[in-house]
Amino acid sequence: MTLTSNSSSLMDIVKESDAVEAHLKFAHTTRDAALRYDPVAIAARYRSHPLQVWGRVVGIFGPFLLFALQLWGDRTTGQLKRNEQKRARRLREMLTRLGPAFIKVGQALSTRPDLVPPVYLEELTKLQDQLPPFPNEVAYQFIEEELGDCPQYIFAELSPDPLAAASLGQVYRGKLKTGEDVAVKVQRPGLAQRITLDLYILRAMAVFAARRFKRIRSDLVGIMDEFGARIFEEMDYTHEGYNAERFAQLYGHLPEIYVPRIYWEYTNRRVLTMEWIEGVKLTDPKAVRSMGVDAAHLIEVGVQCSLRQLLEHGFFHADPHPGNLLATPDGKLAYLDFGMMSEIKPPQRYGLIEAVVHMVNRDFEGLAKDYVKLDFLTPDTDLTPIIPALGSVFSNALGASVAEMNFKSITDQLSELMYEYPFRVPAYYALIIRSLVTLEGIAINVDPNFKVLSKAYPYIAKRLLTDPSLELRTSLQDLLFKDGTFRWNRLENLLRNAKDSQDYDLNGAIDQAVNFLFSERGDFIREYLVDEIVKGVDGFGQTALDRIRSTVRDRLGFNRSHNGNGNTAPTTPEKQSSRKEFEQLLRILNLLRETPGFDPRQVLPVIPNLLLRPETQRMGQQIASGLAQRAAARFIREFLLRDETSAQSAARIEVRDVTPPKPVERPLALPAARS
């Protein structure tokens, strides 16, 4: 195969890239390839090449400076709107020339119609999979080097040109000898050279900023290292294949999620062969609707899948731009690219759930403590001034309800606090925010009124009610109990939201609640339940008795009660409280009946076992004792003390009937001081 002069220059880039990889101790075996991000090795290489580094610095900042000057000139001369299309195209071309790291920035911006003007958005969208391709000859050489034979001997068919070209590679459509349609992704030449140099420059800037500007408390260097590690993994297609299989194992069972199969016989470090997926981008609602698929529903599917990634298993897709998400003709959401994945540890997952709950319920003291758990604040931070600041900021961001929340407003408001208080952004959090903000951007493109948090809270509520972990049990306890009082409205809100979650198992939640209730950790709840049941039954009984008395008086013609004003006996605050709690309990029971999947017949067999438990019998004795004590106290108050009370009332009436003597006017004076 004869190569053109253009591809010859590309071969030089390939050789230079190979030299960089060798310097970075690239280890490669038959089935296990690993290209590790090592900032020390990268720094060792480029410290000895200062001209190359400074040339790249000028190459990066020069175009941006020129672009900024052009925008300033357009604004000054009133040509901003007229030149908008030209400037948008210029920005896309500039990011393309600067390479993969900057292309990814453009891809992230292309999902934010709330931040980027429509003309720029249209141009930046092309960065997702419409970048300039590299020559087929280079791609074919990589296929031969990685798979051990020429493409025509490996594949039955291969498209003459790439169908898509992204930041790290380009994709051909092919067919295996066995008949399966496949997508063959081939890596761009010179990736290691360009990415390592850019990472070295950006990391050096992060080190400089962290040392020079003390107000920057975020771990900029850690964030850069996290990004570098992920992008190096993305350059290793073998690693991407393993990611795809792990993703399929964790989330492929979800009814409307599809993960393509990896063909390992035709996959290596720079070539990936996977199942071909027919579909259209979610950001093209018309094309999605033409297939008879609801794009907004698939967005919700993506949100639910992302919640499981972040909060359930911790293995999440860190680059969910529209080029990586397709709507299939059978109504499924297909994930395509698994190069940039990341993980979040269990304590951080639980911390995020608790933070969302505290935010929704405006518990800003709890939210401040969550920031300590999540490493946004150090344990020795004084939270006293931070709690009211969180209340002031987030009350504006949250609006009137969960349905009005969005990540952009929350992150914008939080960024304001960063400069006033000792917040810092931990490295792990940067990719989480990138993932969520990108997903929200896709959603807004489909439905401008879409709010990720309003769709997420049912899942959060479900996790709180069903997760057996100690962390979330404690969080649920803190949420429902305050100062020894059970907050029925919070439980009602959780149940109302949880019933909208797709896989909410109410019967399982009831089983877990029963097990927790009769465990050692449930002692305090049993004591509280006894007290509440006593008050509720007593209050209900008193209300019923008052109604009976009123009915009897009406039928006997007694229109005036004991108090002589024509009304029934006054309702005491205790009765009002009991009645309110009883009404809340009825609403909760109705919610349980309305919850999909709830089967009361599954609860009935549990009742005999509960009644035989010693804890239940003890609770029954305590309830009976409490009711008896209340009845005795009421009997003494209403019957034995009635004569004394009546006598006192009569005495007060006699005193009121006697005309008091006219008071003697005396000048006001302070009392004499005692010796």
C-alpha positions as CSV (number, residue, x, y, z in Angstrom):
1,M,0.0,0.0,0.0
2,T,1.5,3.3,-1.2
3,L,1.4,6.2,1.3
4,T,1.0,9.9,0.2
5,S,3.4,12.6,1.2
6,N,0.8,13.9,3.6
7,S,0.6,10.5,5.3
8,S,4.4,10.4,5.4
9,S,4.4,13.5,7.7
10,L,1.8,11.7,9.8
11,M,4.2,8.8,10.1
12,D,6.7,11.1,11.7
13,I,4.1,12.1,14.2
14,V,3.4,8.4,14.9
15,K,7.1,7.8,15.5
16,E,7.4,10.7,17.8
17,S,4.3,9.5,19.7
18,D,5.8,6.1,20.0
19,A,9.0,7.7,21.5
20,V,6.9,9.5,24.1
21,E,5.1,6.3,25.0
22,A,8.3,4.5,25.4
23,H,9.7,7.2,27.7
24,L,6.5,6.9,29.8
25,K,7.1,3.2,30.3
26,F,4.3,2.0,28.2
27,A,3.6,-1.6,29.0
28,H,1.9,-3.8,26.4
29,T,1.0,-7.5,26.4
30,T,-1.2,-9.6,24.3
31,R,-4.5,-9.1,26.3
32,D,-3.4,-6.5,28.9
33,A,-2.5,-3.0,27.7
34,A,-1.8,-0.2,30.1
35,L,-0.8,3.4,29.5
36,R,-0.4,5.0,32.9
37,Y,-0.5,8.7,33.6
38,D,2.7,9.6,35.4
39,P,3.1,13.3,36.0
40,V,6.7,12.8,37.3
41,A,7.8,11.0,34.1
42,I,6.0,13.6,31.9
43,A,7.7,16.5,33.8
44,A,11.1,14.7,33.4
45,R,10.7,14.5,29.7
46,Y,9.5,18.1,29.0
47,R,11.8,19.9,31.4
48,S,14.6,19.0,29.0
49,H,12.6,20.4,26.0
50,P,11.9,24.0,27.0
51,L,11.6,25.3,23.5
52,Q,9.0,22.7,22.7
53,V,7.0,23.7,25.8
54,W,7.1,27.4,25.2
55,G,6.3,26.9,21.5
56,R,3.1,25.0,22.6
57,V,2.3,27.7,25.2
58,V,2.4,30.4,22.5
59,G,0.4,28.1,20.2
60,I,-2.3,27.8,22.8
61,F,-2.6,31.3,24.2
62,G,-1.9,33.1,20.9
63,P,-5.1,32.0,19.1
64,F,-7.2,32.6,22.2
65,L,-5.8,36.1,22.6
66,L,-6.4,36.8,18.9
67,F,-10.0,35.5,19.2
68,A,-10.7,37.7,22.2
69,L,-9.4,40.7,20.3
70,Q,-11.6,39.9,17.4
71,L,-14.7,39.7,19.7
72,W,-13.7,43.0,21.3
73,G,-13.5,44.6,17.9
74,D,-16.9,43.2,16.8
75,R,-18.5,44.6,20.0
76,T,-16.8,48.0,19.6
77,T,-17.9,48.4,16.0
78,G,-21.3,47.0,16.4
79,Q,-20.5,44.0,14.2
80,L,-21.1,41.3,16.9
81,K,-24.3,39.8,15.4
82,R,-23.1,40.1,11.8
83,N,-19.8,38.3,12.5
84,E,-21.3,35.7,14.9
85,Q,-21.4,32.8,12.4
86,K,-17.8,33.5,11.3
87,R,-16.5,33.7,14.9
88,A,-18.3,30.5,15.9
89,R,-16.7,28.7,13.0
90,R,-13.3,30.2,14.0
91,L,-13.7,29.0,17.6
92,R,-14.5,25.4,16.4
93,E,-11.5,25.4,14.1
94,M,-9.3,26.8,16.8
95,L,-10.3,24.1,19.3
96,T,-9.9,21.4,16.7
97,R,-6.3,22.5,15.9
98,L,-5.4,22.7,19.6
99,G,-6.1,19.0,20.0
100,P,-8.0,16.5,22.1
101,A,-7.9,18.3,25.5
102,F,-9.4,21.5,24.1
103,I,-11.8,19.5,21.9
104,K,-13.2,18.0,25.1
105,V,-13.8,21.5,26.5
106,G,-15.7,22.4,23.3
107,Q,-17.7,19.1,23.6
108,A,-18.8,20.1,27.1
109,L,-19.8,23.6,26.0
110,S,-21.8,22.1,23.1
111,T,-24.2,20.6,25.6
112,R,-25.1,23.8,27.3
113,P,-27.7,25.8,25.4
114,D,-28.3,27.8,28.5
115,L,-24.7,29.1,28.4
116,V,-23.7,29.2,24.7
117,P,-25.5,31.2,21.9
118,P,-27.3,29.0,19.4
119,V,-24.9,29.8,16.5
120,Y,-21.9,28.8,18.6
121,L,-23.8,25.7,19.9
122,E,-24.4,24.5,16.3
123,E,-20.7,24.8,15.5
124,L,-19.4,23.3,18.7
125,T,-21.8,20.3,18.3
126,K,-19.6,19.3,15.3
127,L,-16.8,18.6,17.7
128,Q,-18.7,15.5,19.0
129,D,-18.1,13.4,15.9
130,Q,-17.5,15.6,12.9
131,L,-13.8,16.4,13.3
132,P,-11.5,16.3,10.3
133,P,-10.5,12.6,9.8
134,F,-6.9,11.4,9.4
135,P,-6.0,9.4,6.2
136,N,-7.2,5.8,5.8
137,E,-3.7,4.6,5.2
138,V,-2.6,5.5,8.7
139,A,-5.8,3.9,10.1
140,Y,-5.1,0.7,8.1
141,Q,-1.5,0.6,9.3
142,F,-2.7,0.8,12.9
143,I,-5.2,-2.0,12.3
144,E,-2.5,-4.2,10.9
145,E,-0.1,-3.4,13.7
146,E,-2.7,-4.0,16.4
147,L,-4.6,-7.0,15.0
148,G,-1.8,-8.7,13.1
149,D,-3.1,-8.6,9.6
150,C,-4.4,-6.3,6.8
151,P,-8.0,-5.0,7.2
152,Q,-9.2,-6.8,4.1
153,Y,-8.2,-10.1,5.5
154,I,-9.7,-9.4,8.9
155,F,-13.1,-7.9,8.0
156,A,-15.6,-9.0,5.4
157,E,-16.5,-5.4,4.8
158,L,-15.1,-2.0,5.9
159,S,-16.5,1.4,4.9
160,P,-14.3,3.3,2.5
161,D,-14.3,6.4,4.7
162,P,-14.8,6.9,8.4
163,L,-18.4,7.6,9.4
164,A,-17.5,9.7,12.4
165,A,-14.3,11.3,13.7
166,A,-14.0,12.4,17.3
167,S,-11.2,13.8,19.6
168,L,-9.3,10.5,20.1
169,G,-10.2,8.4,17.0
170,Q,-12.4,7.8,14.1
171,V,-15.0,5.1,13.4
172,Y,-15.6,2.8,10.4
173,R,-18.6,0.6,9.8
174,G,-17.6,-3.0,9.1
175,K,-18.8,-6.5,9.0
176,L,-17.0,-9.6,10.4
177,K,-16.4,-12.8,8.5
178,T,-19.1,-14.3,10.7
179,G,-21.7,-11.7,9.6
180,E,-22.0,-9.4,12.5
181,D,-22.2,-5.6,11.8
182,V,-19.5,-3.8,13.8
183,A,-18.1,-0.4,14.5
184,V,-14.3,-0.3,14.2
185,K,-12.7,2.6,16.1
186,V,-9.1,3.5,15.3
187,Q,-7.0,5.9,17.4
188,R,-5.6,9.1,16.0
189,P,-1.8,9.3,15.5
190,G,0.3,11.4,17.8
191,L,-2.1,11.4,20.7
192,A,0.4,10.7,23.4
193,Q,2.7,13.5,22.3
194,R,0.0,16.2,22.2
195,I,-1.9,15.1,25.3
196,T,1.1,14.7,27.5
197,L,2.5,18.1,26.5
198,D,-0.9,19.8,27.1
199,L,-1.2,18.1,30.5
200,Y,2.3,19.1,31.5
201,I,1.5,22.8,30.7
202,L,-1.9,22.8,32.4
203,R,-0.6,21.0,35.5
204,A,2.3,23.5,35.7
205,M,-0.3,26.4,35.5
206,A,-2.3,24.7,38.3
207,V,0.8,24.4,40.5
208,F,1.6,28.1,39.9
209,A,-1.9,29.2,40.6
210,A,-2.1,27.1,43.8
211,R,1.1,28.7,45.1
212,R,0.5,32.2,43.9
213,F,-3.2,32.8,44.7
214,K,-4.0,31.8,48.3
215,R,-7.7,32.4,47.8
216,I,-7.8,29.4,45.5
217,R,-8.4,26.5,48.0
218,S,-9.5,23.9,45.5
219,D,-7.1,21.1,44.7
220,L,-6.3,22.2,41.2
221,V,-3.3,19.9,40.9
222,G,-5.4,17.0,42.1
223,I,-8.1,17.9,39.6
224,M,-5.6,18.0,36.8
225,D,-4.1,14.6,37.8
226,E,-7.6,13.1,37.9
227,F,-8.3,14.4,34.4
228,G,-4.9,13.2,33.2
229,A,-5.4,9.7,34.6
230,R,-8.8,9.4,32.9
231,I,-7.7,10.7,29.5
232,F,-4.7,8.3,29.5
233,E,-7.1,5.5,30.2
234,E,-9.2,6.7,27.3
235,M,-6.2,6.4,25.0
236,D,-6.1,2.7,25.8
237,Y,-8.9,1.0,23.9
238,T,-8.3,-2.3,25.7
239,H,-9.2,-0.5,28.9
240,E,-12.2,0.9,27.3
241,G,-13.4,-2.6,26.3
242,Y,-13.1,-3.8,29.9
243,N,-15.0,-0.6,31.0
244,A,-17.8,-1.5,28.5
245,E,-18.2,-5.0,29.9
246,R,-18.2,-3.8,33.5
247,F,-20.8,-1.1,32.6
248,A,-23.0,-3.8,30.9
249,Q,-22.7,-6.0,34.0
250,L,-23.8,-3.2,36.3
251,Y,-26.4,-1.4,34.3
252,G,-27.2,-3.4,31.2
253,H,-30.0,-5.2,33.0
254,L,-32.0,-2.0,33.2
255,P,-35.0,-2.4,30.8
256,E,-34.3,0.6,28.6
257,I,-30.5,0.7,28.7
258,Y,-28.4,-0.9,25.9
259,V,-24.6,-1.6,26.0
260,P,-23.0,-2.9,22.8
261,R,-20.9,-6.0,22.8
262,I,-17.1,-5.9,22.5
263,Y,-15.4,-8.3,20.0
264,W,-12.1,-9.0,21.8
265,E,-10.6,-10.9,18.9
266,Y,-10.5,-7.7,16.9
267,T,-9.6,-5.3,19.8
268,N,-6.3,-4.0,21.0
269,R,-4.8,-0.8,22.4
270,R,-5.3,1.4,19.3
271,V,-8.2,-0.5,17.7
272,L,-11.6,-1.3,19.2
273,T,-14.3,-3.4,17.5
274,M,-17.8,-3.3,19.0
275,E,-21.3,-4.1,18.0
276,W,-22.8,-1.6,15.5
277,I,-25.8,0.3,17.0
278,E,-28.5,1.9,14.8
279,G,-29.8,5.1,16.4
280,V,-30.0,8.9,16.5
281,K,-28.7,11.4,18.9
282,L,-30.9,12.5,21.7
283,T,-30.2,16.1,20.8
284,D,-32.2,15.6,17.6
285,P,-35.7,15.4,19.0
286,K,-37.3,15.4,15.5
287,A,-35.3,12.4,14.4
288,V,-36.1,10.6,17.7
289,R,-39.8,11.3,17.3
290,S,-39.8,10.1,13.7
291,M,-38.8,6.6,15.1
292,G,-41.8,6.8,17.4
293,V,-39.6,7.3,20.5
294,D,-40.1,9.9,23.3
295,A,-36.8,11.8,23.6
296,A,-37.9,13.3,27.0
297,H,-38.6,9.9,28.4
298,L,-35.1,8.6,27.3
299,I,-33.6,11.6,29.1
300,E,-35.3,10.5,32.2
301,V,-34.0,7.0,31.6
302,G,-30.5,8.5,31.3
303,V,-30.9,10.4,34.6
304,Q,-32.0,7.3,36.4
305,C,-29.1,5.4,35.0
306,S,-26.7,8.2,36.0
307,L,-28.1,8.1,39.6
308,R,-27.3,4.4,39.8
309,Q,-23.9,5.0,38.5
310,L,-23.1,7.8,40.9
311,L,-25.0,6.7,44.0
312,E,-25.4,2.9,43.9
313,H,-22.4,1.3,42.3
314,G,-20.0,4.3,42.0
315,F,-18.7,3.4,38.5
316,F,-19.9,6.2,36.3
317,H,-19.6,7.5,32.7
318,A,-17.6,10.8,32.9
319,D,-18.2,11.9,29.3
320,P,-21.9,11.6,28.4
321,H,-21.9,14.0,25.5
322,P,-24.6,13.5,22.8
323,G,-22.2,11.6,20.5
324,N,-22.0,8.9,23.1
325,L,-25.8,8.5,23.7
326,L,-28.1,7.2,21.0
327,A,-31.9,6.6,20.9
328,T,-32.4,3.2,19.3
329,P,-35.5,2.3,17.1
330,D,-36.8,0.0,19.8
331,G,-36.9,2.9,22.3
332,K,-33.7,2.2,24.3
333,L,-30.9,4.4,25.3
334,A,-27.6,3.1,24.0
335,Y,-24.2,4.1,25.6
336,L,-21.3,4.0,23.1
337,D,-18.1,5.4,24.4
338,F,-16.6,4.0,27.6
339,G,-13.1,5.5,27.5
340,M,-13.5,8.1,30.2
341,M,-15.0,6.4,33.2
342,S,-14.4,7.1,36.9
343,E,-15.4,5.8,40.4
344,I,-16.7,7.3,43.5
345,K,-16.2,5.6,46.9
346,P,-19.1,4.5,49.2
347,P,-18.6,7.2,51.8
348,Q,-18.8,9.8,49.1
349,R,-21.9,8.2,47.5
350,Y,-23.7,8.2,50.9
351,G,-22.5,11.8,51.5
352,L,-24.0,13.0,48.2
353,I,-27.4,11.3,49.0
354,E,-27.4,13.0,52.4
355,A,-26.4,16.3,50.9
356,V,-29.3,16.2,48.4
357,V,-31.8,15.3,51.2
358,H,-30.6,18.1,53.5
359,M,-30.7,20.5,50.6
360,V,-34.2,19.6,49.6
361,N,-35.4,19.8,53.2
362,R,-33.4,23.0,53.8
363,D,-31.5,21.5,56.7
364,F,-28.5,23.7,56.2
365,E,-26.8,22.6,59.4
366,G,-26.9,19.1,58.1
367,L,-25.7,20.3,54.7
368,A,-22.7,22.1,56.2
369,K,-21.7,18.8,58.0
370,D,-22.1,17.0,54.7
371,Y,-19.6,19.3,53.1
372,V,-17.1,18.2,55.8
373,K,-17.8,14.5,55.0
374,L,-17.3,15.2,51.3
375,D,-14.0,16.9,51.9
376,F,-15.2,20.3,50.8
377,L,-14.4,21.6,54.3
378,T,-11.8,20.4,56.7
379,P,-13.0,18.9,60.0
380,D,-11.7,21.8,62.0
381,T,-13.7,24.4,60.1
382,D,-16.0,26.6,62.2
383,L,-19.4,26.0,60.6
384,T,-21.2,28.7,62.6
385,P,-20.9,31.5,59.9
386,I,-21.2,29.0,57.1
387,I,-24.7,27.6,58.0
388,P,-26.6,30.9,57.6
389,A,-24.6,31.6,54.5
390,L,-25.7,28.3,53.0
391,G,-29.3,29.1,54.0
392,S,-29.1,32.5,52.3
393,V,-27.5,31.2,49.1
394,F,-29.4,28.0,48.6
395,S,-32.8,29.4,49.5
396,N,-32.5,31.5,46.4
397,A,-31.2,28.7,44.2
398,L,-33.7,26.1,45.3
399,G,-36.8,28.2,44.7
400,A,-40.2,27.1,46.0
401,S,-39.9,23.4,45.4
402,V,-37.7,20.5,44.3
403,A,-39.2,20.8,40.8
404,E,-37.4,24.2,40.3
405,M,-33.9,23.0,41.2
406,N,-31.2,22.7,38.6
407,F,-27.5,21.9,38.9
408,K,-26.4,25.0,37.1
409,S,-28.0,27.3,39.7
410,I,-26.8,25.3,42.6
411,T,-23.2,25.1,41.3
412,D,-23.3,28.8,40.5
413,Q,-24.5,29.7,43.9
414,L,-21.9,27.4,45.6
415,S,-19.1,29.0,43.6
416,E,-20.0,32.4,45.3
417,L,-19.4,30.8,48.7
418,M,-16.0,29.5,47.6
419,Y,-14.3,32.9,47.8
420,E,-15.8,33.9,51.1
421,Y,-15.4,30.7,53.1
422,P,-12.7,28.0,53.2
423,F,-14.4,25.7,50.7
424,R,-12.2,23.6,48.3
425,V,-13.3,21.4,45.4
426,P,-11.9,17.8,45.9
427,A,-10.4,16.2,42.8
428,Y,-13.0,13.4,42.6
429,Y,-15.8,15.9,42.5
430,A,-14.7,17.6,39.3
431,L,-15.6,14.7,37.0
432,I,-18.9,14.2,38.8
433,I,-19.9,17.8,38.2
434,R,-18.8,17.5,34.6
435,S,-20.9,14.4,34.1
436,L,-24.0,15.9,35.7
437,V,-23.8,19.3,34.1
438,T,-23.3,17.7,30.7
439,L,-26.3,15.4,31.2
440,E,-28.4,18.3,32.3
441,G,-27.3,20.2,29.2
442,I,-28.5,17.4,27.0
443,A,-31.8,17.4,28.8
444,I,-32.3,21.1,28.5
445,N,-31.7,20.8,24.7
446,V,-34.6,18.4,24.5
447,D,-36.8,20.1,27.1
448,P,-35.8,23.6,28.3
449,N,-37.9,23.2,31.4
450,F,-36.2,19.8,32.4
451,K,-34.8,19.8,35.9
452,V,-32.5,16.9,36.7
453,L,-32.9,17.2,40.5
454,S,-36.7,17.0,40.3
455,K,-36.3,13.7,38.4
456,A,-33.6,12.5,40.8
457,Y,-35.3,13.0,44.1
458,P,-37.7,10.0,43.8
459,Y,-34.6,7.8,43.5
460,I,-33.0,9.5,46.5
461,A,-36.2,9.0,48.5
462,K,-36.3,5.4,47.5
463,R,-32.7,4.8,48.6
464,L,-33.4,6.4,52.0
465,L,-36.4,4.2,52.6
466,T,-34.9,0.9,51.4
467,D,-31.1,1.0,51.7
468,P,-30.0,-1.1,54.7
469,S,-26.6,0.7,55.2
470,L,-25.9,2.2,58.6
471,E,-25.1,5.6,57.0
472,L,-28.5,6.0,55.3
473,R,-30.4,4.5,58.3
474,T,-28.8,7.2,60.4
475,S,-29.6,9.8,57.8
476,L,-33.2,8.7,57.7
477,Q,-33.4,8.9,61.5
478,D,-32.0,12.4,61.5
479,L,-34.4,13.4,58.8
480,L,-37.6,12.1,60.5
481,F,-36.8,12.9,64.1
482,K,-36.0,16.4,65.5
483,D,-35.9,17.3,69.2
484,G,-37.7,14.1,70.1
485,T,-40.6,14.8,67.7
486,F,-41.5,12.7,64.7
487,R,-41.9,14.7,61.5
488,W,-44.8,13.0,59.8
489,N,-44.7,15.5,56.9
490,R,-41.1,14.4,56.0
491,L,-42.2,10.7,55.9
492,E,-45.2,11.6,53.8
493,N,-42.9,13.6,51.4
494,L,-40.4,10.7,51.1
495,L,-43.2,8.2,50.4
496,R,-44.9,10.5,47.9
497,N,-41.6,10.8,46.0
498,A,-40.4,7.2,46.3
499,K,-43.6,5.8,44.8
500,D,-42.6,7.5,41.5
501,S,-39.2,5.7,41.4
502,Q,-39.1,3.0,38.7
503,D,-37.9,0.0,40.9
504,Y,-39.3,1.0,44.3
505,D,-40.1,-2.2,46.2
506,L,-42.5,-1.0,48.9
507,N,-43.0,-4.5,50.3
508,G,-39.2,-4.9,50.6
509,A,-39.1,-1.5,52.3
510,I,-41.7,-2.5,54.8
511,D,-39.7,-5.7,55.6
512,Q,-36.6,-3.7,56.2
513,A,-38.4,-1.2,58.3
514,V,-39.8,-4.0,60.5
515,N,-36.4,-5.6,60.8
516,F,-34.9,-2.3,61.8
517,L,-37.7,-1.5,64.2
518,F,-37.2,-4.7,66.2
519,S,-33.4,-4.5,66.2
520,E,-31.3,-2.9,69.0
521,R,-30.9,0.2,66.9
522,G,-34.7,0.5,66.8
523,D,-35.1,0.8,70.6
524,F,-35.6,4.6,70.5
525,I,-38.2,4.3,67.6
526,R,-40.2,1.7,69.6
527,E,-40.3,4.0,72.6
528,Y,-41.4,6.9,70.4
529,L,-44.0,4.7,68.7
530,V,-45.5,3.7,72.0
531,D,-45.8,7.3,73.0
532,E,-47.3,8.4,69.7
533,I,-49.7,5.4,69.6
534,V,-50.9,6.2,73.1
535,K,-51.5,9.9,72.2
536,G,-53.1,9.0,68.9
537,V,-55.5,6.4,70.2
538,D,-56.4,8.6,73.2
539,G,-56.9,11.6,71.0
540,F,-59.0,9.6,68.6
541,G,-61.1,8.2,71.4
542,Q,-61.7,11.6,72.9
543,T,-62.7,13.0,69.5
544,A,-65.1,10.2,69.0
545,L,-66.5,10.6,72.5
546,D,-67.0,14.4,71.9
547,R,-68.9,13.6,68.7
548,I,-71.2,11.1,70.5
549,R,-71.8,13.6,73.3
550,S,-72.7,16.3,70.8
551,T,-75.0,14.0,68.9
552,V,-76.8,12.9,72.1
553,R,-77.2,16.6,73.2
554,D,-78.6,17.5,69.8
555,R,-81.2,14.7,69.9
556,L,-82.2,15.5,73.5
557,G,-82.6,19.2,72.7
558,F,-79.7,20.4,74.8
559,N,-78.3,23.1,72.5
560,R,-76.1,24.6,75.0
561,S,-73.1,22.8,76.5
562,H,-71.7,23.0,80.0
563,N,-69.8,26.1,79.1
564,G,-73.1,27.9,78.4
565,N,-72.2,29.4,75.0
566,G,-73.9,27.0,72.7
567,N,-70.7,25.3,71.4
568,T,-69.4,21.9,72.1
569,A,-66.5,21.5,74.6
570,P,-63.5,23.4,73.4
571,T,-60.8,21.5,71.5
572,T,-57.5,21.5,73.5
573,P,-54.1,21.9,71.7
574,E,-53.4,18.3,72.6
575,K,-56.5,17.1,70.8
576,Q,-55.7,19.3,67.8
577,S,-52.2,17.8,67.6
578,S,-53.5,14.3,67.9
579,R,-56.1,14.9,65.2
580,K,-53.5,16.4,62.9
581,E,-51.2,13.4,63.4
582,F,-54.1,11.1,62.8
583,E,-55.0,12.8,59.5
584,Q,-51.3,12.6,58.4
585,L,-51.3,8.9,59.2
586,L,-54.4,8.4,57.1
587,R,-52.7,10.2,54.2
588,I,-49.7,8.0,54.6
589,L,-51.9,4.9,54.5
590,N,-53.5,6.2,51.3
591,L,-50.1,6.8,49.8
592,L,-49.1,3.2,50.6
593,R,-52.2,1.9,48.9
594,E,-51.5,4.0,45.8
595,T,-47.9,2.9,45.5
596,P,-47.4,0.5,42.5
597,G,-46.7,-3.0,43.6
598,F,-48.0,-2.7,47.1
599,D,-49.9,-5.9,48.0
600,P,-51.5,-5.9,51.5
601,R,-51.8,-9.7,51.3
602,Q,-48.0,-9.9,51.6
603,V,-48.2,-8.0,54.9
604,L,-50.8,-10.2,56.5
605,P,-48.6,-13.2,57.1
606,V,-46.1,-11.0,58.9
607,I,-48.6,-9.9,61.5
608,P,-48.8,-13.2,63.5
609,N,-44.9,-13.3,63.7
610,L,-44.8,-9.7,64.9
611,L,-47.4,-10.3,67.6
612,L,-45.4,-13.2,69.0
613,R,-42.2,-11.2,69.3
614,P,-41.3,-10.2,72.9
615,E,-40.7,-6.6,71.8
616,T,-44.3,-6.4,70.4
617,Q,-45.7,-7.8,73.6
618,R,-43.7,-5.3,75.6
619,M,-44.9,-2.5,73.4
620,G,-48.5,-3.7,73.9
621,Q,-48.1,-3.6,77.7
622,Q,-46.6,-0.1,77.5
623,I,-49.4,1.1,75.3
624,A,-52.1,-0.4,77.6
625,S,-50.4,1.2,80.6
626,G,-50.1,4.5,78.9
627,L,-53.8,4.6,77.9
628,A,-54.8,3.5,81.5
629,Q,-52.7,6.3,83.0
630,R,-54.3,8.9,80.7
631,A,-57.8,7.6,81.4
632,A,-57.2,7.7,85.2
633,A,-55.8,11.2,85.0
634,R,-58.8,12.3,82.9
635,F,-61.3,10.7,85.3
636,I,-59.6,12.5,88.3
637,R,-59.6,15.8,86.4
638,E,-63.1,15.7,85.1
639,F,-65.0,14.1,88.0
640,L,-63.1,14.2,91.3
641,L,-61.8,17.7,90.8
642,R,-64.9,19.1,89.1
643,D,-66.6,20.3,92.4
644,E,-63.5,22.1,93.5
645,T,-63.2,23.7,90.1
646,S,-66.9,24.7,90.0
647,A,-66.5,26.3,93.5
648,Q,-63.5,28.3,92.4
649,S,-65.4,29.5,89.3
650,A,-68.4,30.5,91.5
651,A,-66.2,32.4,93.8
652,R,-64.7,34.3,90.9
653,I,-68.2,35.1,89.6
654,E,-69.2,36.5,93.1
655,V,-66.0,38.6,93.2
656,R,-66.9,40.0,89.7
657,D,-70.4,40.9,90.9
658,V,-69.2,43.0,93.8
659,T,-68.6,46.6,92.7
660,P,-65.0,47.4,93.7
661,P,-64.3,50.6,95.5
662,K,-62.9,53.5,93.5
663,P,-59.1,53.3,93.6
664,V,-57.2,56.1,95.4
665,E,-55.0,57.9,93.0
666,R,-51.4,57.9,94.1
667,P,-48.3,59.3,92.5
668,L,-46.0,56.7,90.9
669,A,-42.9,55.9,93.0
670,L,-40.2,53.3,93.1
671,P,-40.4,50.9,96.1
672,A,-38.1,51.8,98.9
673,A,-34.8,49.9,98.9
674,R,-34.4,47.3,101.6
675,S,-31.6,47.6,104.1
